[in-house]
């Protein structure tokens, strides 16, 4: 059975006053991805898309 994981680093939040921005979201996501590949035998898919300041996912 294959194991898949999608890792996404988010640093722009709908409620920025409640959540402080991460300092290194790209590095954090990459570290998690590598751990999943190494120890969890996951096929990890990274989402390298960056959302511009004027765009927001709701």
Secondary structure, 3 states (H helix, E strand, C coil): CCCEEEECCCCCCCCCCCCCCCCCHHHHHHHHHHHHHHHHCCEEEECCCCCCCCCCCC
